[in-house]
């Protein structure tokens, strides 16, 4: 073989290999695009890419299952994949949920128009699924609304969005539910009634019609029924900003004080989910639990916006011990002597860090009692507080003049929102064989102060010095009268 041939053959081979590699790459690319198009058609026209795969994982589903849910125009409430997704969301910790809007993840906010409560189609599947109709308060970019006529239009403020969830505020269970078919009950807001402000971080399911059970999709009129933008959410958040509407949402509305209703409305305006108070109210006189995590950090997050509230009544220790659940979320004025200050950091990935609470401080303090207080647990176990009662205050910032450390003795004063009657063990309670109770407050604008004024003016020093002189004069007078008598 000549030298020219030896030089030519490797060059031809490399060109041929490059040509074959290019053809294989184009073929793979074409196949990938075809597969994406097929999956996209299966998911209602949206390509199931990396983001959709992540969202499917948020629901505990496979990408194809999530794609099918988004493609289904008549979605049965007993659909196994739908129930799996709702159950998975309901049990998923808040810190593992999406933290921002992106693509099919969006926040919807508005007024609650109607609730439909669907029971399980089988005894093995317990619990309710709530279908929540929300009239949007602001434009929902990227979504569509389909009216009765089938026309597709952008979803501006005033249009309707449907949220499917396992959780609504527990107090709403007392509403006047009307039977709306087998296994279905509904409630609708009156036209002259204040409608609750709600919000939800939803994962989009597209535009669909929701029916009670899959069999209803075979009904003749199912095709003509309206379809609406629909999403699934962990919970329907109650972010009420009206005191009148707050009162309507609580049991025993006639007995709800205006102060409590306004305090809750102020929290709702700041972005606090009032429905979280359900679990807090049910966990009074107990240690802190994982269920307290979300409301506690949400309250810390909004606490800077509550410092300008009107002057609150003094902290009622006895009332908080008797009925703590009746006072959650209510602001009180507290004046206490701080004994210990602890800084509590939030780790990366914690819910507190996600909400912007990188750290907070716990102030262990004592408040003066107007009269002794005895807690009697049973005939043998009791504990008495003669002058002071413990309180714990959580705050994101310390007042000037107060530092972290033990063995403190500094009076502070300010307004705090009552969170919980906290149960824990102290040396004194262990000795008595009982649990220590202490109100846990969340405050923001504490100030260093002096001890409270008891209302009794102190004795002047000069008056104290005159006491021995007066006693001496009395003794001399008594001795003189005795001698005269003799």
Secondary structure by P-SEA (a helix, b strand, c coil): ccaaaaacaaaaaaaaaaaaaaaaaaaaaaaaaaaaaaaaaaaccccccaaaaaaaaaacccaaaaaaaaaccccccccaaaaaaaaaaaacccccccccccccbbbbbccccbbbbbcccccccbbbbbbbbbccccccccbbbbccccccccccccbbbbbbbccccccccccccccccccccccccccccbbbbbccccccccbbbbccccccccccccccccccccccccccccccccaaaaaaaccccccccaaaaaaaaaaaaaccccccaaaaaaaccccccccaaaaaaaaaaaccccccccccccccaaaaaacccccccbbbbbbbbbcbbbbbbbccccccccccccbbbbbbbbbbbcbbbbbbcccccccccccbbbbbbbbcccccccccccbbbbbbbbbbbbccbbbbbcaaaaaacbbbbbbbbbbcbbbbbcccccccccccaaaaaaaaaaaaaaaaaaaaaaaaac
